Amino acid sequence: MGPYPEIEPYDQGMLDVGDGNLVYWETCGNPQGKPAVMLHGGPGSGCTPGQRRFCDPAAYRIVLLDQRGCGRSTPHASAYDTDMSVNTTDHLLADLELLRHHLGIERWLVWGTSWGSVLALRYAQTHPGVVSELVLTGVATGSNAEVTLLTHGLGRIFPQDFARLLAELPEDTDRTGNLAAACNRLLESPDPAVRERAARAWTDWETATIPAPPRSVARYEDPAFRMGFARTVTHYFGNDHFLGPGNDEGVVLRDAPLLRGIPGTLVQGGLDLGNLLGIAWRLHHAWPDSELIVVDEAGHDFGAPGVVDALVAVMDRYARREDTRTRQEAGRR
């Protein structure tokens, strides 16, 4: 099947979301089509042209955005004076609502990959009335257990690379504690050399532990991307993903019953190391309106051929699904 052909935006802009932040957004496809917003990973990766290609451009009004501090949004997290205290999950959720209102959209399908799946799930739990469907891949829920897996847990599988990461941390760092938070403290150092070494150490660790295609690895050679990405990821990983108390086992999983009535599909690579905690399976079984599709030969890459085929097929199916809630609301008006 493969993705749809490349397309360009028919509209784009910078949305003032407050706190001195401007968020880049774009719309592609059919202006009268079914709205779908595509949430990128990271946090801090930025959206890519490839994310436009999962949707039939004749059927969907495709919305992409760069979340706060990344991509074309300003100020960029790579700048030392960028205030990261106003870059939290609650801020990103509010930004989505501002963008939805700005574009005049009542309800939209929400698509998310990796961190984008965390954001999509929390958005649907806190704003269920505006989400028609959820499509998630590289599924994560942002629990502290997942952060521990991605550092200490994978350190047992990749001991040499883990040792390199630990070597960049100060000697007094608690090696059993939150290593992302420790790395983030270095990324907030006033010394640019310290910040650069920490950014390189973190992205080297990600490269070693999360197999990715060359296009994703190459972006780490851009100093601005590398710094902004590492600073944003460790900011979220080091602060419970800003999901509040009770996130050791997972606030998003705990609140899965709030997704009742929202149809959703989880497309998960069978070789995704995040599966070591069974997150996708546990979420699927806690969310009765979901389906789980496992692509055996794929990992965490949403661009893997089998994953692309599954995502395109799911988006095609949802394009034909009538949003009965919107119809009922229109009838009441």
Secondary structure, DSSP 4 states (H G I P E B T S, - for coil): --PPPP---SEEEEEEEETTEEEEEEEEE-TTSEEEEEE--TTTT---GGGGGGS-TTTEEEEEEPPTTSTT-BS-TTSTT--GGG-SHHHHHHHHHHHHHHHT-S-EEEEEETHHHHHHHHHHHH-GGGEEEEEEES-----HHHHHIIIIIHHTTSHHHHHHHHHTS-TTS-TTS-HHHHHHHHHT-S-HHHHHHHHHHHHHHHHHHS---HHHHHGGGSHHHHHHHHHHHHHHHTTGGG--TTTTT-HHHHTGGGGTT--EEEEEETT-GGGGGTHHHHHHHH-TTEEEEEETT--S-TTSHHHHHHHHHHHHHHHTS--HHHHHHHHH-
